[in-house]
């Protein structure tokens, strides 16, 4: 994932997939994100946009993944990634308002 002109944040989530991390790249109210295993293997990528009513499009990189992995990624997305992306976009909105004032 390229980082040109992006703010980058990496968060660790030890409770998912034996210690995965998510890298968030933020630019212009759009967040690109990727899920990495503890071995730094990218297993899921996505793009979140506030313009699309706070929705993401994402891709699972490996094929033939175990049901438990799929289930963990599902919960990681809905319980953590989506909420984090909303917070990141809302923070950008607040910064824009503060700049105007």
The 8 nearest C-alpha neighbors of each residue, nearest first, counted from 0:
[[1, 2, 33, 31, 32, 24, 44, 22],
 [2, 0, 3, 5, 24, 4, 31, 7],
 [1, 3, 5, 4, 0, 24, 7, 6],
 [4, 2, 5, 1, 6, 26, 0, 24],
 [5, 3, 2, 6, 26, 25, 1, 24],
 [6, 4, 26, 2, 25, 3, 24, 7],
 [5, 7, 25, 24, 26, 8, 4, 2],
 [6, 8, 24, 23, 5, 25, 9, 22],
 [9, 7, 23, 22, 24, 10, 6, 21],
 [10, 8, 22, 21, 23, 11, 20, 7],
 [11, 9, 21, 20, 22, 8, 12, 23],
 [10, 12, 20, 13, 19, 21, 9, 18],
 [11, 13, 19, 14, 20, 18, 15, 10],
 [18, 14, 12, 15, 17, 19, 11, 16],
 [13, 15, 12, 18, 17, 16, 19, 11],
 [16, 14, 13, 17, 18, 12, 19, 71],
 [17, 15, 18, 19, 71, 14, 68, 36],
 [18, 16, 15, 13, 19, 14, 37, 36],
 [13, 19, 17, 37, 16, 12, 15, 14],
 [18, 20, 36, 37, 12, 35, 16, 13],
 [19, 21, 11, 35, 12, 10, 34, 36],
 [22, 20, 34, 10, 33, 9, 35, 23],
 [21, 23, 9, 33, 32, 8, 10, 24],
 [22, 24, 32, 8, 7, 31, 9, 25],
 [25, 23, 7, 31, 30, 6, 5, 32],
 [24, 26, 30, 6, 5, 29, 23, 7],
 [27, 25, 5, 29, 28, 30, 6, 24],
 [26, 28, 29, 25, 91, 30, 88, 5],
 [29, 27, 88, 26, 49, 48, 30, 91],
 [30, 28, 48, 27, 26, 47, 25, 31],
 [29, 31, 25, 47, 24, 46, 32, 23],
 [32, 30, 46, 24, 45, 23, 47, 25],
 [33, 31, 23, 45, 22, 44, 24, 46],
 [32, 34, 44, 22, 21, 43, 45, 35],
 [33, 35, 21, 43, 41, 42, 20, 44],
 [36, 34, 41, 39, 40, 20, 19, 42],
 [35, 37, 19, 39, 38, 40, 20, 41],
 [36, 38, 19, 39, 18, 35, 17, 20],
 [37, 39, 36, 40, 35, 19, 41, 18],
 [40, 38, 36, 35, 37, 41, 19, 20],
 [39, 41, 35, 36, 38, 42, 37, 34],
 [42, 40, 35, 34, 43, 39, 36, 33],
 [41, 43, 60, 34, 59, 35, 61, 40],
 [44, 42, 59, 34, 60, 58, 33, 41],
 [45, 43, 33, 58, 57, 32, 34, 59],
 [46, 44, 57, 32, 56, 31, 58, 33],
 [45, 47, 31, 55, 56, 30, 32, 57],
 [48, 46, 55, 30, 29, 54, 31, 45],
 [49, 47, 29, 50, 51, 53, 54, 28],
 [48, 50, 53, 51, 52, 28, 29, 47],
 [51, 49, 48, 52, 53, 28, 29, 54],
 [52, 50, 49, 48, 53, 54, 55, 47],
 [53, 51, 49, 50, 54, 48, 55, 47],
 [54, 52, 49, 51, 48, 47, 85, 50],
 [55, 53, 52, 51, 47, 48, 56, 49],
 [56, 54, 47, 46, 57, 45, 48, 53],
 [55, 57, 45, 46, 47, 54, 58, 44],
 [58, 56, 45, 44, 55, 46, 59, 43],
 [57, 59, 44, 43, 60, 45, 56, 42],
 [58, 60, 43, 42, 61, 44, 57, 62],
 [59, 61, 42, 43, 58, 62, 41, 44],
 [62, 60, 59, 42, 64, 63, 43, 41],
 [61, 63, 64, 60, 59, 65, 42, 69],
 [64, 62, 65, 61, 66, 69, 60, 59],
 [63, 65, 62, 68, 66, 61, 69, 67],
 [66, 64, 68, 67, 69, 63, 70, 62],
 [65, 67, 69, 68, 70, 64, 71, 63],
 [66, 68, 70, 65, 69, 71, 64, 72],
 [69, 67, 71, 65, 70, 66, 72, 64],
 [68, 70, 66, 72, 67, 71, 73, 65],
 [69, 71, 73, 67, 68, 72, 66, 74],
 [72, 70, 68, 74, 73, 69, 75, 67],
 [73, 71, 75, 69, 70, 74, 76, 68],
 [72, 74, 70, 76, 71, 75, 69, 77],
 [75, 73, 71, 77, 76, 72, 78, 70],
 [76, 74, 72, 79, 78, 73, 77, 71],
 [75, 77, 80, 73, 74, 79, 78, 81],
 [78, 76, 74, 81, 75, 79, 73, 80],
 [79, 77, 75, 74, 76, 80, 82, 81],
 [80, 78, 75, 82, 76, 81, 77, 83],
 [79, 81, 76, 83, 82, 84, 75, 77],
 [80, 82, 84, 83, 77, 79, 76, 85],
 [83, 81, 85, 84, 79, 80, 86, 78],
 [84, 82, 86, 80, 85, 81, 79, 87],
 [83, 85, 87, 81, 86, 82, 80, 88],
 [86, 84, 82, 88, 83, 87, 89, 81],
 [85, 87, 89, 83, 84, 88, 90, 82],
 [88, 86, 84, 90, 85, 89, 83, 91],
 [89, 87, 91, 85, 28, 90, 86, 84],
 [88, 90, 92, 86, 91, 87, 85, 93],
 [91, 89, 93, 87, 88, 92, 86, 94],
 [92, 90, 88, 94, 89, 93, 95, 87],
 [91, 93, 89, 95, 90, 94, 88, 96],
 [94, 92, 90, 96, 95, 91, 97, 89],
 [95, 93, 97, 91, 96, 92, 98, 90],
 [96, 94, 92, 98, 93, 97, 91, 99],
 [95, 97, 93, 99, 98, 94, 92, 100],
 [98, 96, 94, 100, 99, 95, 93, 92],
 [99, 97, 95, 96, 100, 94, 93, 92],
 [98, 100, 96, 97, 95, 94, 93, 92],
 [99, 97, 98, 96, 95, 94, 93, 92]]
